[in-house]
Each structure stands twice: as structure tokens, then as C-alpha cells.
Amino acid sequence: MIRDNNRIATVDHEDIQSWAEARRARPVRLKRFENERVGDRIKFRFPGDEYPDAEDLSWDEFFDIFDRERLEFLFEDIADEAVESGNLYQFQPRKYG
């Protein structure tokens, strides 16, 4: 895990899954994004989110794509009481590990 001010980057599967589950998020693969076909674009579906062109993934499927695409997970380090509004994250190409 690498910390830069309030932002944290990690490739650790347990950290990523814990972050998502604390927010009741589930992994999905987008089939289309802004009317364009995309490959294995992954993201999280939070309660109330609607992604009509998304396919639910198991955690194993999600992490297979995550590792194959050599991504890292970048998120904001926020207090526990702010979890509900702390859904800011992104996947980006791996800079380490």
C-alpha cells in the first residue's frame, strides 16, 4: 500500500474487497461505456447504482481481470463515519508491484 496525502494506492486483494464490502459495493464488468464497447473495464456497483450494460462478477473473476490488466486501486483515506459518502475511487495502471 502506498500513501500520498489522503490518497492510497494498493494492489492487495483483501484491502480492496474490504473497502468495497464496507460500502456494500459489488464488482461488475462494463460491456459498454458511453455507448462504446469496452473490453474488461471493471468497477464497483454501489447500492442504488444502475449500470444496464454491466455484468456482475465474482470476486475471483474481478481479481483475475484486475491482475491481468495490471491495475492498482486508488482511493481516498477517510474517517469511518464518512464511509457512506466515501465512494471516491479509481482503477489505474499499476505504478508498482
Residue pairs with C-beta under 8 A, 6 or more apart in sequence:
1 8
1 9
1 10
1 12
1 15
2 8
2 9
2 10
2 95
2 96
3 77
6 76
6 77
6 78
7 74
7 75
7 76
7 77
8 74
8 75
8 76
8 77
9 72
9 73
9 74
9 92
9 95
9 96
10 16
10 72
10 73
11 66
11 71
11 72
11 73
11 94
11 96
11 97
13 59
13 63
13 66
15 73
16 66
16 73
17 59
19 73
19 75
19 89
20 26
20 27
20 44
22 83
23 44
23 46
23 83
23 84
23 86
23 87
24 46
24 47
25 44
25 45
25 46
25 87
26 44
26 45
26 56
26 57
27 42
27 43
27 44
27 45
27 56
27 57
27 58
27 59
27 61
27 62
28 42
28 43
28 44
28 45
28 51
28 54
28 55
28 56
28 57
29 40
29 41
29 42
29 54
29 55
29 57
29 61
29 62
29 65
30 38
30 41
30 42
30 43
30 51
30 53
30 54
31 37
31 38
31 53
31 54
31 55
32 38
32 53
33 41
33 53
40 65
40 68
40 69
42 57
42 62
42 65
42 66
42 69
42 71
42 91
43 51
43 54
43 91
44 87
44 89
45 51
45 54
45 56
46 87
57 65
66 73
66 91
70 93
70 94
71 91
71 92
71 93
71 94
72 91
72 92
72 93
72 94
72 95
72 96
72 97
73 89
73 90
73 91
74 89
74 90
74 91
74 92
75 88
75 89
75 90
76 86
76 88
76 89
78 86
